[in-house]
Amino acid sequence: AGEYIYYLQAGAFRDLSDAEATRARLALLGFEAAISDRTSDSGVLHRVRLGPYNQVEAMNKARAKLLDSGVDVAIVRNQR
């Protein structure tokens, strides 16, 4: 265990204001999210992410709470 870290991605937006709005919505639910930019061929995407989570359990717990609040998140797994 411990070879991966996990993030929950609440969305990726072309428009920074959309990313900010999503981050604000998460903050109201008690989640601190960060916006990270990723440049692709079609332009910049502003990704709204929660984490990092070092354990699957912690990540799943947060994900379940988000789903209960109507927030659909994607799981992102990165190698350490």
Secondary structure, DSSP 8 states (H G I E B T S, - for coil): --SEEEEEEEEEESSHHHHHHHHHHHHHTT--EEEEEEEETTEEEEEEEEEEESSHHHHHHHHHHHHHTT---EEEEEE-
